[in-house]
Every structure is written in structure tokens, then in C-alpha cells.
Amino acid sequence: MNLTWLESAQQRGFDEVILLNEQGEVAECTSANIFIANGNEVWTPPLSSGCLPGITRDVILRIQAPGIQVREKVLLPADLESAGEVFITSTTAICCRHFRLRISRRAEDGHGRR
């Protein structure tokens, strides 16, 4: 299903799709993990939200940078909208910043995952 969502998004000019779990929490993208940054804090959804344990995600969670706190936190779509920065990571793309974010509540599969 992820590939179908990604192809549909790309046909409409988007690069990626953010997937939500059944509780409406941010889980991951179709082929990448997602992070938000606010000031000196960086958050990514916990594995319990449904994301896969990516290699690059794990590296970022282990980073010990002075003054920067990186941790897992349940994220909601509103957290993405209010974030200072949103970025995604994957082993093939490493790290990509996203400058425009469109939140859509429409679900093509009837499960609220988009």
C-alpha cells in the first residue's frame, strides 16, 4: 500500500507521504523515518507508533551533541504543523529537509492512514 500512496502523491507533485497509525499518531513516511526539531529538541515517533527501526534513525537517536536532546515522542499531525523543522531519514536518502507540508485527513483505504 505504501508504494500506491507514494505514486499517487508524486503524481500530484509531492515527494513523500506521512503515514498515521490507527490512533492518528504520526508513524513514518512510505520509505523513511520522520523527525521534528524545535529549538534544541529533536523528536521522532517511538517504535510503538508503528515506525520501522531505521538504521539512520537509530544513529540520530544515539547522537550526543552538546545542548541537543534527541528522543522518541508520540507525534500528532499538529506537532508537524507547529514544528520549527521537519525532516526525514533513510539509509538511501540519509537526511532530507521538508520545506512545505500539506496535512490531509483524506484516506483512500478507509483506515485514516495518509
DSSP file with accessible surface (Angstrom, degrees, kcal/mol):
  #  RESIDUE AA STRUCTURE BP1 BP2  ACC     N-H-->O    O-->H-N    N-H-->O    O-->H-N    TCO  KAPPA ALPHA  PHI   PSI    X-CA   Y-CA   Z-CA
    1    1 A M     >        0   0  124      0, 0.0     4,-2.3     0, 0.0     5,-0.2   0.000 360.0 360.0 360.0 -34.5    0.0    0.0    0.0
    2    2 A N  H  >  +     0   0   52      1,-0.2     4,-2.5     2,-0.2     5,-0.2   0.898 360.0  50.4 -56.6 -42.9    2.9    2.4    0.7
    3    3 A L  H  > S+     0   0  111      1,-0.2     4,-2.8     2,-0.2    -1,-0.2   0.904 108.9  51.8 -64.6 -38.5    4.0    2.3   -2.9
    4    4 A T  H  > S+     0   0   73      2,-0.2     4,-2.2     1,-0.2    -1,-0.2   0.928 111.5  46.6 -62.6 -45.6    0.5    3.1   -4.1
    5    5 A W  H  X S+     0   0    3     -4,-2.3     4,-2.4     2,-0.2    -2,-0.2   0.914 113.3  49.5 -62.8 -42.3    0.2    6.1   -1.7
    6    6 A L  H  X S+     0   0   25     -4,-2.5     4,-2.7    -5,-0.2     5,-0.2   0.937 110.9  48.6 -64.6 -45.6    3.7    7.3   -2.8
    7    7 A E  H  X S+     0   0   95     -4,-2.8     4,-2.0     1,-0.2    -1,-0.2   0.915 112.1  49.7 -60.8 -42.1    2.9    7.1   -6.5
    8    8 A S  H  X S+     0   0   22     -4,-2.2     4,-0.9    -5,-0.2    -1,-0.2   0.920 112.3  47.5 -62.9 -43.1   -0.4    8.9   -6.0
    9    9 A A  H ><>S+     0   0    3     -4,-2.4     5,-2.6     1,-0.2     3,-0.8   0.916 110.5  51.5 -65.0 -43.0    1.4   11.7   -4.1
   10   10 A Q  H ><5S+     0   0  104     -4,-2.7     3,-1.6     1,-0.3    -1,-0.2   0.868 103.7  58.0 -65.4 -33.2    4.1   12.0   -6.6
   11   11 A Q  H 3<5S+     0   0  165     -4,-2.0    -1,-0.3     1,-0.3    -2,-0.2   0.776 107.6  49.2 -65.2 -24.8    1.5   12.3   -9.4
   12   12 A R  T <<5S-     0   0   93     -4,-0.9    -1,-0.3    -3,-0.8    -2,-0.2   0.258 129.2 -96.2 -98.3  10.1    0.2   15.3   -7.5
   13   13 A G  T < 5S+     0   0   58     -3,-1.6     2,-0.3     1,-0.3    -3,-0.2   0.562  82.7 126.8  93.0   8.4    3.6   16.9   -7.1
   14   14 A F      < -     0   0   72     -5,-2.6    -1,-0.3    -6,-0.1    -2,-0.1  -0.684  49.3-151.0 -98.4 154.9    4.6   15.7   -3.6
   15   15 A D  S    S+     0   0  129     -2,-0.3     2,-0.3     1,-0.2    -5,-0.1   0.732  73.2   6.6 -92.9 -26.8    7.8   13.9   -2.7
   16   16 A E        -     0   0   31     -7,-0.1     2,-0.4    14,-0.0    -1,-0.2  -0.958  60.1-130.1-154.6 163.8    6.6   11.8    0.2
   17   17 A V        -     0   0    9     -2,-0.3    13,-1.0    -3,-0.1     2,-0.6  -0.983  17.3-141.1-123.1 134.1    3.6   10.7    2.2
   18   18 A I  E     -A   29   0A  33     -2,-0.4     2,-0.4    11,-0.2    11,-0.3  -0.861  21.4-147.1 -95.2 125.5    3.4   10.8    6.0
   19   19 A L  E     -A   28   0A   0      9,-3.8     8,-3.1    -2,-0.6     9,-1.0  -0.753   7.8-157.2 -97.9 139.3    1.6    7.8    7.4
   20   20 A L  E     -A   26   0A  23     -2,-0.4     6,-0.2     6,-0.2     2,-0.1  -0.823  15.1-127.1-108.3 151.4   -0.5    7.8   10.6
   21   21 A N    >   -     0   0   10      4,-2.6     3,-2.0    -2,-0.3    93,-0.1  -0.232  42.8 -84.4 -85.2-176.2   -1.4    4.8   12.7
   22   22 A E  T 3  S+     0   0  131      1,-0.3    -1,-0.1     2,-0.1    -2,-0.0   0.724 129.4  55.7 -65.2 -20.8   -4.9    3.8   13.8
   23   23 A Q  T 3  S-     0   0  134     26,-0.1    -1,-0.3     2,-0.1     3,-0.1   0.397 120.5-106.6 -90.1   1.4   -4.8    6.3   16.7
   24   24 A G  S <  S+     0   0   28     -3,-2.0     2,-0.2     1,-0.3    -2,-0.1   0.591  74.7 140.0  83.2  12.8   -4.0    9.2   14.4
   25   25 A E        -     0   0   43     51,-0.1    -4,-2.6     1,-0.1    -1,-0.3  -0.592  62.5-101.8 -86.6 148.6   -0.4    9.4   15.6
   26   26 A V  E     +A   20   0A   0     49,-3.1    49,-0.5    -6,-0.2    -6,-0.2  -0.506  45.0 169.9 -66.3 132.0    2.5   10.0   13.1
   27   27 A A  E     -     0   0A   3     -8,-3.1     7,-0.3     1,-0.4     2,-0.3   0.786  48.0 -65.6-108.6 -61.5    4.2    6.7   12.3
   28   28 A E  E     -A   19   0A  20     -9,-1.0    -9,-3.8     5,-0.1    -1,-0.4  -0.939  48.3 -84.3-171.7-175.1    6.6    7.2    9.4
   29   29 A C  E     -A   18   0A   1      3,-3.0     3,-0.2    -2,-0.3   -11,-0.2  -0.477  54.5 -89.5-100.6 179.9    6.8    8.0    5.7
   30   30 A T  S    S+     0   0   16    -13,-1.0   -28,-0.1     1,-0.2   -27,-0.1   0.840 120.6   0.5 -63.9 -30.3    6.4    5.4    3.0
   31   31 A S  S    S+     0   0   81    -14,-0.2     2,-0.3   -29,-0.1    -1,-0.2   0.078 126.6  55.7-145.2  27.2   10.1    4.7    2.9
   32   32 A A  S    S-     0   0    7     -3,-0.2    -3,-3.0    58,-0.1     2,-0.2  -0.989  73.3-111.5-155.9 158.8   11.7    6.9    5.6
   33   33 A N  E     -B   89   0B   9     56,-2.7    56,-2.3    -2,-0.3     2,-0.4  -0.625  34.1-135.5 -89.6 156.8   11.6    7.8    9.2
   34   34 A I  E     -B   88   0B   1     -7,-0.3     2,-0.3    -2,-0.2    54,-0.2  -0.897  20.9-179.3-120.7 144.2   10.3   11.3   10.2
   35   35 A F  E     -B   87   0B   0     52,-2.9    52,-2.3    -2,-0.4     2,-0.3  -0.954  11.2-155.8-133.5 153.4   11.7   13.8   12.8
   36   36 A I  E     -BC  86  43B   0      7,-2.4     7,-2.7    -2,-0.3     2,-0.4  -0.962   8.0-155.9-126.2 151.8   10.8   17.2   14.0
   37   37 A A  E     +BC  85  42B  16     48,-2.5    48,-1.6    -2,-0.3    47,-1.0  -0.993  13.6 175.0-128.1 133.4   13.0   19.8   15.6
   38   38 A N  E >   - C   0  41B  47      3,-2.7     3,-2.2    -2,-0.4     2,-0.1  -0.942  66.5 -53.0-135.3 111.2   12.0   22.6   17.9
   39   39 A G  T 3  S-     0   0   83     -2,-0.4    -1,-0.0     1,-0.3    29,-0.0  -0.358 123.8 -14.4  60.4-123.0   14.8   24.7   19.3
   40   40 A N  T 3  S+     0   0   91     -2,-0.1    29,-2.8    -3,-0.1     2,-0.4   0.214 120.0  91.2 -98.9  17.0   17.3   22.3   20.9
   41   41 A E  E <   -Cd  38  69B  57     -3,-2.2    -3,-2.7    27,-0.2     2,-0.4  -0.935  51.0-171.7-116.4 137.3   14.9   19.3   20.9
   42   42 A V  E     -Cd  37  70B  19     27,-3.0    29,-2.4    -2,-0.4     2,-0.3  -0.994  10.6-173.6-126.4 129.5   14.6   16.7   18.2
   43   43 A W  E     +Cd  36  71B  19     -7,-2.7    -7,-2.4    -2,-0.4    29,-0.2  -0.939  11.6 179.0-126.3 149.5   11.8   14.1   18.3
   44   44 A T  E     - d   0  72B   1     27,-1.4    29,-2.3    -2,-0.3    -9,-0.2  -0.974  42.4 -91.2-140.1 150.0   10.8   11.0   16.3
   45   45 A P        -     0   0    0      0, 0.0    29,-0.2     0, 0.0   -11,-0.1  -0.318  44.9-113.3 -60.2 146.0    7.9    8.7   16.8
   46   46 A P    > > -     0   0   17      0, 0.0     3,-2.1     0, 0.0     5,-0.7  -0.366  27.7-107.1 -72.7 160.5    8.6    5.7   19.0
   47   47 A L  G > 5S+     0   0   82      1,-0.3     3,-2.1     2,-0.2     4,-0.0   0.833 118.7  68.5 -57.3 -29.8    8.5    2.2   17.5
   48   48 A S  G 3 5S+     0   0  106      1,-0.3    -1,-0.3     2,-0.1   -21,-0.0   0.694  88.5  65.3 -65.8 -15.4    5.2    1.7   19.3
   49   49 A S  G < 5S-     0   0    1     -3,-2.1    -1,-0.3   -22,-0.1    -2,-0.2   0.553 125.7 -98.1 -81.5  -9.0    3.7    4.2   17.0
   50   50 A G  T < 5S+     0   0   46     -3,-2.1    -3,-0.2     1,-0.3    -2,-0.1   0.485  76.0 137.7 110.4   3.7    4.3    1.9   14.1
   51   51 A C      < -     0   0    8     -5,-0.7    -1,-0.3   -24,-0.2   -23,-0.1  -0.448  54.4-113.4 -80.6 157.7    7.5    3.1   12.5
   52   52 A L        -     0   0  116     -2,-0.1     2,-2.0   -20,-0.1    -1,-0.1  -0.636  31.9-107.5 -85.8 148.8   10.2    0.7   11.4
   53   53 A P        -     0   0   93      0, 0.0    -1,-0.1     0, 0.0   -20,-0.0  -0.497  45.9-163.8 -79.0  80.7   13.6    0.8   13.2
   54   54 A G     >  -     0   0   19     -2,-2.0     4,-2.2     1,-0.1     5,-0.1  -0.291  23.9-129.5 -67.2 150.7   15.6    2.5   10.5
   55   55 A I  H  > S+     0   0  118      2,-0.2     4,-2.1     1,-0.2     5,-0.1   0.936 110.3  44.8 -64.7 -48.4   19.4    2.5   10.7
   56   56 A T  H  > S+     0   0   23      1,-0.2     4,-2.5     2,-0.2     5,-0.2   0.899 110.9  55.3 -65.8 -36.8   19.8    6.2   10.2
   57   57 A R  H  > S+     0   0    8      1,-0.2     4,-2.5     2,-0.2    -1,-0.2   0.936 107.9  49.3 -57.9 -46.2   17.0    6.8   12.8
   58   58 A D  H  X S+     0   0   66     -4,-2.2     4,-1.4     1,-0.2    -1,-0.2   0.908 109.3  51.5 -62.2 -41.7   19.0    4.8   15.3
   59   59 A V  H  X S+     0   0   83     -4,-2.1     4,-0.7     1,-0.2     3,-0.4   0.935 110.7  48.2 -61.1 -45.7   22.2    6.7   14.6
   60   60 A I  H >< S+     0   0   25     -4,-2.5     3,-1.0     1,-0.2    -2,-0.2   0.913 108.4  54.3 -64.0 -39.4   20.4   10.0   15.1
   61   61 A L  H 3< S+     0   0   38     -4,-2.5    -1,-0.2     1,-0.2    -2,-0.2   0.811 109.7  49.2 -64.4 -25.6   18.8    8.8   18.4
   62   62 A R  H 3< S+     0   0  167     -4,-1.4    -1,-0.2    -3,-0.4    -2,-0.2   0.551  82.0 118.7 -90.3  -8.9   22.3    7.9   19.6
   63   63 A I    <<  -     0   0   86     -3,-1.0     2,-0.6    -4,-0.7     7,-0.3  -0.372  48.6-160.5 -62.4 133.5   23.9   11.3   18.8
   64   64 A Q        +     0   0  181     -2,-0.1    -1,-0.1     5,-0.1     5,-0.1  -0.751  22.4 165.8-115.1  79.2   25.3   13.0   21.8
   65   65 A A    >   -     0   0   37     -2,-0.6     3,-2.1     3,-0.4     5,-0.1  -0.835  44.6-105.0 -98.1 131.8   25.5   16.7   20.7
   66   66 A P  T 3  S+     0   0  132      0, 0.0     3,-0.1     0, 0.0    -1,-0.0  -0.310 103.9   6.8 -56.0 127.5   26.0   19.3   23.5
   67   67 A G  T 3  S+     0   0   59      1,-0.2     2,-0.5    -2,-0.0    -3,-0.0   0.435 106.7 105.3  82.4  -1.5   22.8   21.2   24.0
   68   68 A I    <   -     0   0   76     -3,-2.1     2,-0.6   -27,-0.0    -3,-0.4  -0.957  52.1-160.9-116.0 127.2   20.7   19.0   21.7
   69   69 A Q  E     -d   41   0B  96    -29,-2.8   -27,-3.0    -2,-0.5     2,-0.5  -0.929   7.8-173.3-107.7 120.2   18.2   16.5   23.1
   70   70 A V  E     +d   42   0B  29     -2,-0.6     2,-0.3    -7,-0.3   -27,-0.2  -0.961  22.5 141.7-113.5 124.9   17.2   13.7   20.7
   71   71 A R  E     -d   43   0B  94    -29,-2.4   -27,-1.4    -2,-0.5     2,-0.3  -0.978  50.1 -94.2-155.6 167.0   14.4   11.4   21.8
   72   72 A E  E     +d   44   0B  81     -2,-0.3     2,-0.3   -29,-0.2   -29,-0.0  -0.642  44.5 164.8 -83.8 144.2   11.3    9.4   20.9
   73   73 A K        -     0   0   64    -29,-2.3     2,-0.2    -2,-0.3    -2,-0.0  -0.954  44.5-102.3-158.6 138.5    7.9   11.0   21.4
   74   74 A V        -     0   0   64     -2,-0.3     2,-0.4   -29,-0.2   -47,-0.1  -0.494  45.7-159.0 -61.9 127.0    4.4   10.3   20.2
   75   75 A L        -     0   0    0    -49,-0.5   -49,-3.1    -2,-0.2    -1,-0.0  -0.916  10.7-162.3-115.2 143.2    3.8   12.8   17.5
   76   76 A L    >>  -     0   0   83     -2,-0.4     3,-1.3   -51,-0.2     4,-1.2  -0.771  39.0-103.2-113.8 161.5    0.5   14.1   16.1
   77   77 A P  H 3> S+     0   0   16      0, 0.0     4,-2.0     0, 0.0     3,-0.5   0.879 122.1  60.2 -53.5 -35.7   -0.1   15.9   12.8
   78   78 A A  H 3> S+     0   0   55      1,-0.2     4,-1.8     2,-0.2     5,-0.1   0.835  98.4  58.1 -62.2 -32.2   -0.5   19.2   14.7
   79   79 A D  H <> S+     0   0   41     -3,-1.3     4,-0.7     1,-0.2    -1,-0.2   0.876 106.0  49.1 -64.8 -36.5    3.1   18.7   16.0
   80   80 A L  H >< S+     0   0    6     -4,-1.2     3,-0.6    -3,-0.5    -2,-0.2   0.913 109.9  51.3 -66.9 -42.1    4.3   18.6   12.4
   81   81 A E  H 3< S+     0   0  117     -4,-2.0    -2,-0.2     1,-0.2    -1,-0.2   0.842 116.6  39.3 -64.8 -33.8    2.4   21.7   11.6
   82   82 A S  H 3< S+     0   0   84     -4,-1.8    -1,-0.2    -5,-0.2    -2,-0.2   0.456  90.4 118.6 -97.0  -0.6    3.9   23.6   14.5
   83   83 A A    <<  -     0   0   20     -4,-0.7   -45,-0.2    -3,-0.6     3,-0.1  -0.320  64.9-137.0 -67.9 148.2    7.4   22.2   14.3
   84   84 A G  S    S+     0   0   65    -47,-1.0     2,-0.3     1,-0.3   -46,-0.2   0.851  90.7   2.1 -68.6 -34.3   10.3   24.5   13.6
   85   85 A E  E     -B   37   0B  67    -48,-1.6   -48,-2.5     2,-0.0     2,-0.4  -0.989  61.9-159.6-153.5 143.8   11.7   22.0   11.1
   86   86 A V  E     +BE  36  98B  14     12,-0.6    12,-2.3    -2,-0.3     2,-0.3  -0.991  21.0 167.8-123.1 132.5   10.5   18.6    9.8
   87   87 A F  E     -BE  35  97B  23    -52,-2.3   -52,-2.9    -2,-0.4     2,-0.3  -0.978  20.7-145.8-143.6 157.1   13.0   16.2    8.2
   88   88 A I  E     -BE  34  96B  13      8,-2.4     8,-2.7    -2,-0.3     2,-0.4  -0.879  11.3-159.3-120.3 154.8   13.0   12.6    7.1
   89   89 A T  E     +BE  33  95B   1    -56,-2.3   -56,-2.7    -2,-0.3     2,-0.3  -0.978  17.0 157.3-133.9 147.8   15.8   10.0    7.1
   90   90 A S  E  >  - E   0  94B  17      4,-0.7     4,-2.5    -2,-0.4   -58,-0.1  -0.957  50.5-108.7-157.1 161.5   16.5    6.8    5.3
   91   91 A T  T  4 S+     0   0   83     -2,-0.3    -1,-0.1     1,-0.2     4,-0.1   0.882 120.1  41.3 -62.9 -34.5   19.6    4.8    4.5
   92   92 A T  T  4 S+     0   0  137      1,-0.2    -1,-0.2     2,-0.1     3,-0.1   0.838 126.5  31.5 -83.9 -32.0   19.4    5.7    0.8
   93   93 A A  T  4 S-     0   0   45      1,-0.2     2,-1.7     3,-0.0    -2,-0.2   0.559  84.5-163.0-100.0 -10.5   18.4    9.4    1.2
   94   94 A I  E  <  -E   90   0B 104     -4,-2.5    -4,-0.7     2,-0.0     2,-0.3  -0.418  66.1  -8.9  61.1 -82.9   20.3   10.0    4.5
   95   95 A C  E     -E   89   0B  68     -2,-1.7     2,-0.4    -6,-0.2    -6,-0.2  -0.962  63.2-177.0-149.5 127.0   18.5   13.2    5.6
   96   96 A C  E     -E   88   0B  48     -8,-2.7    -8,-2.4    -2,-0.3     2,-0.3  -0.987  17.4-142.9-128.9 125.4   16.1   15.4    3.7
   97   97 A R  E     -E   87   0B 141     -2,-0.4     2,-0.5   -10,-0.2   -10,-0.2  -0.618  12.8-146.0 -81.2 145.4   14.6   18.6    4.9
   98   98 A H  E     +E   86   0B  52    -12,-2.3   -12,-0.6    -2,-0.3     3,-0.1  -0.956  17.8 179.3-115.2 127.0   11.0   19.4    4.0
   99   99 A F  S    S+     0   0  162     -2,-0.5     2,-0.4     1,-0.2    -1,-0.1   0.729  70.1  43.4 -99.1 -27.1   10.0   23.0    3.4
  100  100 A R        -     0   0  223      2,-0.0     2,-0.4     0, 0.0    -1,-0.2  -0.980  64.5-173.8-123.4 135.0    6.3   22.6    2.6
  101  101 A L        -     0   0   65     -2,-0.4     2,-0.5    -3,-0.1    -3,-0.0  -0.991   5.7-168.7-130.7 126.6    4.0   20.4    4.4
  102  102 A R        -     0   0  147     -2,-0.4     2,-0.6     2,-0.0    -2,-0.0  -0.972  11.4-152.6-117.0 119.3    0.4   19.7    3.5
  103  103 A I        -     0   0   47     -2,-0.5     2,-0.4     2,-0.0    -2,-0.0  -0.803  16.0-177.3 -92.4 123.7   -1.8   17.8    6.1
  104  104 A S        -     0   0   33     -2,-0.6    10,-0.1    10,-0.1    -2,-0.0  -0.986  21.7-167.8-123.8 129.0   -4.6   15.8    4.5
  105  105 A R        +     0   0  164     -2,-0.4     2,-0.2     2,-0.0    -1,-0.1   0.465  56.0 114.7 -90.1  -3.2   -7.1   13.9    6.5
  106  106 A R        -     0   0  126      2,-0.0     2,-0.5     6,-0.0    -2,-0.1  -0.486  48.1-165.6 -72.9 132.1   -8.4   12.1    3.4
  107  107 A A        -     0   0   31     -2,-0.2     3,-0.3     1,-0.1     7,-0.1  -0.977  15.8-166.6-122.8 125.8   -7.8    8.3    3.5
  108  108 A E  S    S+     0   0   83     -2,-0.5    -1,-0.1     5,-0.3     6,-0.1   0.709  90.4  49.1 -81.2 -19.1   -8.1    6.2    0.4
  109  109 A D  S    S-     0   0   40      4,-0.3    -1,-0.2  -108,-0.0     5,-0.0   0.433 107.7-117.9-101.7   0.1   -8.1    2.9    2.2
  110  110 A G  S    S+     0   0   69     -3,-0.3    -2,-0.1     3,-0.1    -3,-0.0   0.507  92.6  96.8  80.5   4.2  -10.7    3.8    4.8
  111  111 A H  S    S-     0   0  127      2,-0.2     3,-0.1     0, 0.0    -1,-0.1   0.326  94.4-114.6-108.7   6.6   -8.3    3.4    7.7
  112  112 A G  S    S+     0   0   40      1,-0.2     2,-0.7   -89,-0.1   -92,-0.1   0.675  70.9 135.8  73.1  15.5   -7.3    7.0    8.3
  113  113 A R              0   0   66    -94,-0.1    -5,-0.3   -91,-0.0    -4,-0.3  -0.870 360.0 360.0-101.2 116.3   -3.7    6.4    7.2
  114  114 A R              0   0   24     -2,-0.7   -10,-0.1   -96,-0.2   -96,-0.1  -0.985 360.0 360.0-147.7 360.0   -2.3    9.0    4.9
